[in-house]
């Protein structure tokens, strides 16, 4: 539900890397593993039919292109607009919109400017998007990573996310293979195989992400453990670099992240520590340490919404992107830093996830306080007290992003140590 408090292929990836400190184009990307689409109901009333010439899109971004998270949304938006044949006067970008009244103001301004579909990219925008949706019932408001659309009852307000936890799991497989290679080379023992993870906040989205990454690594390197530190911000290059350096000093042999700057990757490149990044390749800036990255491709969702409006069809209250929609992707593996055979192993595990042979949160693969879970109530119908309300363990696995699109995995599993929980 990125993002709860803080952060379409017309822009070339070279721009992405330049914004992140890189200089060359990123490797190609491949679709990551599939996940079942969320089964939340479609909104009750269909979107108003609009000819292509009458479609005008508004986009609200938490930060600008210097944030890898927001740039990923921008790239997806421009890709979708190009695929839909929309001209530059048919979409408007609003950047650096905080998670406050400024979001409501921006949404109203976009509606007044003639936008009949308005998107926002950060979780903390949600309440303000809902407020604007109530004021402009003829406009469709679509919010990435939110949680309230399936209970809000507004026909013109919608949430979306993707099964990124499966992409994170595959990236974790790559991390585990690198650890095995380093163990075999005598750089450290199997008992010393510890990873580090720089997270922004202790929210379910981040918990789901770092846990799936850890489980992917554990699937090939059984002795791995992981320390997690938090910055309290989605984008703070200094704090993210400091977090990575703290983890490295604490004995972590590989670092990953759920934060949006180049802080952690550049710290790893300086220290010579392998890194798994997020939201795009950092190979240009970190050629010796970058292994692979996963991200959500938002272009399919943007195209889906526009086509619904153009065709007078209902937009799903909750939409979960999958491999079938091209919404979860991985960069190419950087062979200079990755363990031999990593790409083939990722392809193998990806196929197993697609077939249903592997479930990321299989309860047989982790314990909580030494116990295997056979039941768990998650907070799916979010209320102010985050009251557990929905059984989510089904057929032996935690069924993530099926009851709503945004993640709700919030278990603290064994093998992962949280160094701080202030955020």
C-alpha positions as a printed Julia matrix, in Angstrom:
423×3 Matrix{Float64}:
   0.0     0.0     0.0
   2.62    2.12   -1.04
   2.55    4.53    0.17
   0.9     4.85    3.51
   2.55    8.02    4.79
   4.88    9.45    2.31
   6.44    8.04   -2.78
   4.77    5.74  -18.87
   7.84    3.4   -22.09
   8.18    6.72  -23.73
  10.71    7.85  -21.12
  13.73    5.74  -21.86
  15.32    3.79  -19.05
  18.42    5.86  -19.61
  16.5     8.76  -18.07
  15.59    6.54  -15.14
  19.19    5.65  -14.52
  20.4     9.18  -15.0
  17.97   10.27  -12.3
  19.37    7.54  -10.11
  23.03    8.2   -10.82
  23.38    5.92  -13.84
  24.49    6.73  -17.36
  23.5     3.88  -19.63
  20.27    2.11  -20.53
  18.97   -0.58  -18.21
  18.79   -4.24  -19.19
  15.59   -5.59  -20.66
  12.9    -6.85  -18.33
  10.96  -10.07  -18.22
   7.61  -10.81  -16.64
   7.85  -12.25  -13.17
   5.64  -14.83  -11.57
   1.87  -15.0   -11.73
  -0.62  -14.53   -8.94
  -4.39  -14.88   -8.96
  -6.2   -11.6    -9.46
  -7.95  -10.17   -6.45
 -11.54  -11.28   -6.26
 -12.92   -8.0    -4.97
 -16.14   -6.95   -6.69
 -16.31   -4.45   -9.51
 -17.84   -1.1    -8.72
 -21.6    -1.04   -8.98
 -21.98    1.64  -11.64
 -20.08    1.58  -14.94
 -17.79    4.41  -15.87
 -19.33    6.98  -18.17
 -18.59    6.19  -21.82
 -16.15    8.64  -23.38
 -14.84    8.83  -26.94
 -11.06    8.66  -27.23
 -10.92   12.36  -28.03
 -12.73   13.14  -24.78
 -10.46   11.11  -22.49
  -8.19   13.3   -20.4
  -5.98   11.85  -17.68
  -4.56   13.45  -14.56
  -1.64   11.92  -12.65
  -0.65   12.79   -9.07
   2.86   11.75   -7.98
   4.3    11.94   -4.47
   7.75   12.96   -5.7
   9.36   13.62   -9.09
  11.56   11.62  -11.43
  14.41   11.58   -8.9
  12.42    9.01   -6.93
  12.69    5.58   -8.53
   9.21    4.79   -7.23
   7.54    7.8    -8.82
   9.6     7.56  -12.01
   8.36    3.99  -12.41
   4.78    5.31  -12.36
   5.68    8.1   -14.76
   7.23    5.64  -17.2
   4.12    3.47  -17.01
   1.84    6.45  -17.57
   3.71    7.63  -20.65
   3.89    4.1   -22.05
   0.15    3.66  -21.6
  -0.69    7.04  -23.14
   1.44    6.22  -26.17
  -0.19    2.79  -26.55
  -3.64    4.36  -26.3
  -2.8     7.0   -28.88
  -3.35    9.89  -26.47
  -1.75   13.2   -27.32
   0.26   15.27  -24.87
  -2.68   17.58  -24.24
  -4.73   14.59  -23.05
  -2.75   13.98  -19.87
  -1.38   16.16  -17.07
   1.35   15.3   -14.53
   1.38   16.82  -11.05
   4.6    16.02   -9.19
   5.79   16.52   -5.6
   2.26   16.32   -4.2
   2.42   15.58   -0.44
   0.13   13.15    1.35
  -2.14   15.87    2.67
  -4.61   18.54    1.65
  -2.34   19.26   -1.32
  -3.48   15.98   -2.87
  -7.15   16.96   -2.62
  -6.36   20.34   -4.1
  -4.42   18.78   -6.97
  -7.22   16.3    -7.67
  -9.8    19.09   -7.77
  -7.61   21.19  -10.04
  -7.21   18.27  -12.43
 -10.97   17.65  -12.44
 -11.61   21.34  -13.09
  -9.07   21.14  -15.94
 -11.26   18.54  -17.66
  -9.61   15.31  -16.53
 -12.2    12.53  -16.36
  -9.75    9.94  -14.97
  -7.36   10.85  -12.16
  -4.62    8.57  -10.79
  -2.55    8.92   -7.61
   0.48    6.83   -6.68
   1.01    7.02   -2.91
  -0.93    5.34   -0.11
  -1.2     8.5     1.96
  -3.07   10.16   -0.92
  -6.04    7.84   -0.4
  -8.31    9.81    1.92
  -7.89   12.94   -0.19
  -8.65   11.04   -3.38
 -11.81    9.7    -1.74
 -12.8    13.23   -0.74
 -12.34   14.42   -4.31
 -14.27   11.42   -5.67
 -17.21   12.37   -3.49
 -17.12   15.91   -4.83
 -16.73   14.93   -8.51
 -18.95   11.86   -9.06
 -18.58   12.1   -12.85
 -14.78   11.64  -12.63
 -13.07    8.27  -12.1
 -10.47    8.32   -9.3
  -7.9     5.49   -9.31
  -5.48    5.06   -6.44
  -2.48    2.75   -6.54
  -1.73    0.79   -3.34
  -4.77    1.85   -1.31
  -7.07   -0.32    0.79
 -10.49    1.32    1.06
 -12.17    1.04   -2.34
 -13.75   -2.36   -1.68
 -15.48   -1.04    1.46
 -15.99    2.61    0.53
 -18.99    2.04   -1.75
 -18.11    4.71   -4.32
 -18.63    3.71   -7.94
 -15.99    6.2    -9.07
 -13.19    5.28   -6.64
 -10.83    2.34   -7.23
  -7.66    0.72   -5.86
  -4.92   -1.2    -7.67
  -1.75   -3.12   -6.87
   0.23   -6.05   -8.26
   1.6    -9.38   -7.01
   5.04   -7.84   -6.5
   5.75  -10.25   -3.65
   6.35  -12.9    -6.28
   8.88  -10.71   -8.06
  10.56  -10.09   -4.72
  10.65  -13.84   -4.07
  12.42  -14.41   -7.4
  14.88  -11.64   -6.58
  15.45  -13.41   -3.28
  16.29  -16.61   -5.14
  19.01  -14.66   -6.95
  20.26  -13.37   -3.59
  20.35  -16.85   -2.1
  22.33  -18.15   -5.03
  24.87  -15.36   -4.58
  25.23  -16.24   -0.9
  25.83  -19.89   -1.82
  28.51  -18.86   -4.31
  30.25  -16.74   -1.67
  30.06  -19.58    0.86
  31.55  -22.02   -1.64
  34.34  -19.53   -2.34
  35.22  -19.5     1.35
  34.29  -15.87    1.94
  32.2   -16.84    4.98
  30.52  -19.91    6.45
  26.95  -21.05    5.92
  26.12  -19.96    9.47
  27.3   -16.46    8.63
  24.96  -16.09    5.64
  23.13  -12.97    6.76
  21.39  -10.46    4.5
  20.36   -6.91    5.28
  17.25   -5.04    4.18
  16.58   -1.3     4.2
  12.85   -0.66    4.62
  10.91    2.56    4.83
   8.16    1.75    7.35
   6.87   -1.24    9.31
   3.71   -1.46    7.21
   2.24   -4.61    5.7
   3.44   -3.75    2.2
   7.04   -3.54    3.4
   6.67   -6.62    5.62
   5.22   -8.59    2.7
   8.1    -7.44    0.5
  11.0    -8.21    2.79
   9.47  -11.51    3.91
   8.94  -12.73    0.35
  12.51  -11.69   -0.51
  13.83  -13.59    2.5
  11.79  -16.71    1.71
  13.1   -16.69   -1.85
  16.67  -16.6    -0.57
  15.95  -19.26    2.05
  14.55  -21.59   -0.61
  18.07  -22.0    -2.03
  20.22  -21.04    0.99
  18.55  -22.67    4.03
  20.85  -21.13    6.67
  20.23  -17.52    5.67
  19.03  -14.96    8.19
  18.16  -11.31    7.65
  18.36   -8.05    9.57
  15.94   -5.24    8.67
  16.33   -1.56    9.44
  13.84    1.23    8.74
  14.29    4.85    7.76
  10.85    6.34    8.42
  10.77    7.76    4.9
  10.07    6.43    1.43
  12.78    8.63   -0.02
  15.77    9.69    2.04
  19.08    9.02    0.32
  21.17    9.83    3.36
  19.14    7.66    5.72
  19.03    4.79    3.23
  22.79    4.92    2.72
  23.34    5.04    6.48
  20.96    2.11    6.92
  22.84    0.02    4.37
  26.2     0.88    5.93
  24.85   -0.07    9.37
  23.75   -3.44    8.04
  27.07   -4.03    6.32
  28.93   -3.14    9.52
  26.68   -5.63   11.32
  27.89   -8.49    9.17
  25.31   -8.55    6.37
  26.77  -10.05    3.21
  24.11   -8.81    0.77
  21.68   -5.9     0.88
  18.23   -5.28   -0.56
  15.7    -2.53    0.0
  12.16   -1.2    -0.02
  13.0     2.48   -0.26
  13.3     4.69   -3.26
  16.68    6.38   -3.58
  20.12    5.25   -4.71
  21.38    5.44   -1.12
  21.56    1.7    -0.42
  22.83    0.62   -3.88
  25.64    3.18   -3.9
  26.64    2.21   -0.36
  26.89   -1.37   -1.55
  28.94   -0.43   -4.6
  31.37    1.52   -2.44
  31.69   -1.36    0.03
  31.77   -4.09   -2.62
  28.69   -5.79   -1.17
  26.17   -7.48   -3.53
  22.87   -5.63   -3.89
  19.34   -6.43   -5.06
  17.61   -3.15   -5.87
  13.97   -2.24   -6.5
  11.96   -0.4    -9.17
  14.62   -0.65  -11.85
  18.16   -1.55  -12.72
  21.07    0.22  -11.04
  23.66   -1.59  -13.14
  25.06    1.6   -14.71
  25.84    3.19  -11.35
  26.61   -0.09   -9.57
  28.08   -2.46  -12.2
  30.05   -4.55   -9.72
  27.34   -5.2    -7.13
  23.89   -4.95   -8.76
  22.36   -8.41   -9.27
  18.71   -7.96  -10.29
  15.63   -5.85   -9.56
  11.89   -6.37   -9.54
   9.21   -3.75  -10.1
   5.53   -3.23  -10.86
   4.73   -2.19  -14.42
   1.75    0.16  -14.13
   1.09    0.63  -17.85
  -1.36   -2.31  -18.1
  -3.51   -0.86  -15.32
  -3.62    2.59  -16.88
  -4.62    1.08  -20.21
  -7.25   -1.09  -18.53
  -8.9     1.9   -16.82
  -8.91    4.09  -19.92
 -10.42    1.31  -22.01
 -13.11    0.72  -19.37
 -14.07    4.39  -19.49
 -14.0     4.53  -23.28
 -16.15    1.38  -23.52
 -18.57    2.29  -20.74
 -17.5    -0.69  -18.65
 -17.18   -0.95  -14.87
 -13.73   -0.5   -13.33
 -12.85   -3.08  -10.67
 -12.91   -1.72   -7.14
  -9.69   -3.69   -6.54
  -7.39   -4.68   -9.41
  -4.37   -6.93   -8.93
  -1.81   -7.06  -11.73
  -0.23  -10.41  -12.6
   2.13  -11.96  -15.1
  -0.84  -12.26  -17.46
  -1.25   -8.48  -17.42
   2.52   -7.87  -17.65
   2.44   -6.13  -14.3
   5.28   -7.84  -12.39
   8.66   -7.71  -14.1
  12.34   -8.33  -13.41
  15.36   -6.75  -15.02
  17.88   -8.95  -16.73
  20.37  -10.5   -14.34
  23.71   -8.7   -14.17
  26.03  -11.6   -14.93
  29.05   -9.64  -13.68
  27.72   -9.7   -10.12
  25.27  -12.61   -9.99
  26.09  -16.22   -9.29
  26.45  -18.5   -12.27
  23.14  -20.01  -13.36
  20.99  -17.36  -11.69
  18.91  -16.5   -14.75
  18.1   -20.17  -15.38
  17.16  -20.71  -11.75
  14.87  -17.68  -11.76
  13.16  -19.03  -14.89
  12.7   -22.42  -13.22
  11.17  -20.99  -10.05
   9.03  -18.57  -12.03
   7.51  -21.48  -13.93
   6.83  -23.29  -10.64
   5.02  -20.25   -9.25
   2.98  -19.86  -12.42
   1.94  -23.51  -12.31
   0.99  -23.33   -8.63
   3.74  -25.73   -7.59
   5.34  -23.0    -5.47
   3.46  -20.53   -3.27
   5.54  -17.66   -1.93
   4.0   -17.77    1.55
   3.71  -21.55    1.88
   3.25  -22.1     5.62
   5.51  -25.15    5.49
   8.46  -22.87    4.68
   8.35  -20.57    7.7
   7.41  -20.44   11.37
   6.23  -17.73   13.74
   7.63  -18.08   17.27
   8.62  -21.61   16.36
   5.14  -22.63   15.23
   3.68  -23.43   11.85
   0.46  -21.55   11.22
  -2.75  -23.16   10.02
  -4.97  -20.1    10.54
  -4.53  -16.34   10.56
  -6.9   -13.39   10.52
  -5.56  -10.41    8.59
  -6.74   -6.83    8.58
  -8.25   -6.72    5.09
 -11.25   -4.43    5.69
  -9.03   -1.76    7.18
 -10.35    0.21   10.14
  -8.59    2.75   12.39
  -7.61    0.01   14.84
  -6.39   -2.4    12.11
  -8.7    -5.08   13.48
  -8.09   -8.59   12.07
 -11.17   -9.6    10.1
 -10.43  -12.1     7.32
  -9.03  -15.64    7.26
  -6.12  -15.62    4.8
  -4.42  -19.01    5.19
  -5.96  -21.3     2.62
  -4.77  -24.65    1.27
  -1.54  -24.4     3.23
  -0.4   -20.92    2.26
  -0.98  -17.29    3.15
  -3.18  -16.05    0.31
  -1.71  -12.59   -0.26
  -3.44   -9.92   -2.41
  -6.48  -12.11   -3.08
  -8.94  -10.53   -0.64
  -7.97   -7.04   -1.81
  -5.22   -5.81   -4.11
  -2.97   -4.16   -1.51
  -0.76   -6.44    0.63
  -1.9    -7.45    4.09
   0.88   -9.88    5.08
   2.1    -8.57    8.43
   3.55  -11.66   10.13
   6.92  -11.46   11.88
   8.46  -14.77   10.88
  11.47  -16.53   12.42
  14.84  -15.85   10.82
  14.23  -12.12   10.35
  15.43   -9.65   12.99
  14.01   -6.12   13.1
  16.71   -3.76   14.3
  14.22   -0.98   14.97
  10.45   -0.68   14.86
   9.94    3.04   15.47
   8.49    3.48   12.01
